[in-house]
């Protein structure tokens, strides 16, 4: 059993439905662990999106995931999925590197079939899109990104003729990924 504490921040009032939804979703995470753990869920509201943070501290390390989404339920779903992905990815490493410490090797269920879970949770693309790359300057690409309202924009740089990706960073500034 996982003890879950859900609270709101930035003026968000946690409803019983949101709290129960988070508790139900965290049941997916429980199957990875033998011991009872605490989970802290923080639901935040902003002008244009919601953000959910989930933190699960254990004796030697802390698992944490945070995701923003226009919908609170969607943010909860994505945060739990991200956390589960982190646990699956790092379970063997954590167990190996910390098994010398008392109790760490006993945190995870040994009989959990990770390969079966990964087959169950294979990420499938929901959409494939073919695009024609425009030759643009970096500034024009940023403008195109802003006009579309997306998080990234792929284009061909007009000077180097290489494919670049301009993206919106968490701090609100823009980054550019250059390819070779």
C-alpha positions in Angstrom: 0.0 0.0 0.0 1.3 3.4 -0.9 0.4 6.4 1.3 -0.5 9.2 -1.1 -0.7 12.9 -0.1 -2.2 15.2 -2.7 -2.1 19.0 -2.3 -2.7 22.0 -4.5 -0.4 25.0 -5.1 -0.8 28.3 -6.9 -4.4 28.6 -5.9 -5.4 25.1 -7.1 -8.0 23.4 -4.8 -7.6 19.6 -4.9 -11.0 18.0 -5.3 -11.9 14.5 -4.0 -12.1 13.4 -7.7 -8.6 14.6 -8.5 -7.2 13.1 -5.3 -8.8 9.7 -6.0 -7.6 9.8 -9.6 -4.0 10.4 -8.4 -4.2 7.6 -5.8 -5.7 5.2 -8.4 -3.0 6.0 -11.0 -0.2 5.6 -8.4 -1.4 2.0 -7.9 0.6 1.3 -11.1 3.7 2.2 -9.3 3.0 0.1 -6.2 3.7 -3.2 -8.0 7.3 -2.3 -8.3 7.9 -2.1 -4.6 7.8 -4.5 -1.6 7.7 -1.9 1.1 5.1 0.7 1.9 6.2 4.1 0.5 4.9 7.6 0.7 4.0 9.5 -2.4 3.6 13.3 -2.5 1.6 14.7 -5.4 1.6 18.5 -5.9 -1.0 19.9 -8.4 -0.3 23.4 -9.7 -2.3 25.7 -11.9 -0.9 28.3 -14.2 -2.7 30.6 -16.7 -2.3 28.3 -19.7 -1.6 24.8 -18.2 -1.6 22.6 -15.1 1.6 21.0 -13.7 1.8 17.8 -11.6 4.8 16.8 -9.5 5.1 13.4 -7.9 7.9 12.6 -5.4 8.4 9.2 -3.8 11.3 9.3 -1.3 12.9 6.0 -0.3 15.7 5.4 2.2 18.6 6.0 -0.2 17.2 7.9 -3.2 14.2 9.9 -4.3 12.1 9.3 -7.4 10.5 12.4 -8.9 8.7 13.3 -12.1 7.0 16.6 -13.2 4.9 17.2 -16.3 2.7 20.1 -17.5 -0.5 19.7 -19.5 -3.5 21.8 -20.4 -5.7 19.2 -18.5 -5.0 18.3 -14.8 -6.0 14.6 -15.4 -3.7 14.5 -18.4 -0.9 16.0 -16.4 -1.4 13.3 -13.7 -1.4 10.5 -16.4 1.8 11.8 -18.0 3.6 12.3 -14.7 2.8 8.8 -13.5 3.9 7.4 -16.9 7.1 9.3 -16.7 7.8 8.1 -13.2 7.1 4.5 -14.1 9.4 4.8 -17.1 12.2 6.1 -14.8 11.6 3.2 -12.4 11.8 0.5 -15.1 14.8 2.1 -16.6 16.8 2.5 -13.4 15.6 -0.5 -11.3 18.5 -2.8 -12.2 21.1 0.0 -11.8 19.7 1.1 -8.4 19.5 -2.5 -7.1 23.0 -3.3 -8.3 24.8 -0.2 -7.1 23.0 0.1 -3.7 22.6 -3.6 -2.8 25.5 -3.4 -0.4 23.4 -1.1 1.8 20.9 -2.7 4.1 17.4 -2.9 2.8 17.9 -1.5 -0.7 17.9 -4.9 -2.4 14.5 -5.6 -0.8 12.8 -2.5 -2.1 11.8 -3.8 -5.5 9.8 -7.0 -6.2 12.2 -9.6 -7.7 9.5 -11.5 -9.4 8.3 -8.5 -11.4 8.7 -9.3 -15.1 10.1 -6.1 -16.5 10.2 -7.3 -20.1 6.5 -8.2 -20.0 5.7 -4.8 -18.6 7.8 -3.1 -21.2 6.0 -5.0 -24.0 2.7 -3.9 -22.4 3.8 -0.3 -22.3 5.5 0.0 -25.7 5.3 3.6 -26.9 3.5 3.7 -30.2 3.4 6.8 -32.3 -0.1 8.2 -32.4 0.6 10.2 -35.6 3.2 10.3 -38.3 3.6 13.5 -40.3 5.6 14.2 -43.4 6.9 17.7 -43.7 8.7 19.7 -46.3 11.5 21.7 -44.8 11.5 25.4 -45.4 14.8 27.3 -45.8 14.7 29.9 -43.0 17.0 32.0 -40.9 17.0 31.2 -37.2 14.9 34.3 -36.5 12.4 33.3 -39.1 12.2 29.8 -37.6 11.5 31.3 -34.1 8.7 33.4 -35.6 7.2 30.3 -37.3 7.4 28.4 -34.0 5.6 31.3 -32.2 3.0 31.5 -34.9 2.3 27.7 -34.7 2.2 27.6 -30.9 4.3 24.4 -30.9 7.2 23.5 -28.6 9.6 22.9 -31.5 10.0 23.6 -35.2 12.1 21.8 -37.8 13.6 23.7 -40.7 16.6 23.9 -43.0 19.0 26.8 -42.1 19.2 29.2 -45.1 23.0 29.7 -44.5 24.3 26.3 -43.7 21.6 24.3 -45.6 21.6 21.9 -42.6 18.5 20.7 -40.7 18.0 22.6 -37.4 15.4 22.4 -34.7 14.4 25.4 -32.7 12.6 24.7 -29.4 11.0 26.5 -26.5 13.0 25.9 -23.3 11.5 25.6 -19.9 12.8 29.1 -19.0 10.8 30.6 -21.9 13.9 31.2 -24.1 14.7 29.5 -27.4 17.3 26.8 -28.1 18.5 25.6 -31.5 19.7 22.0 -32.2 22.0 21.8 -35.2 22.5 18.6 -37.1 25.5 17.5 -39.2 
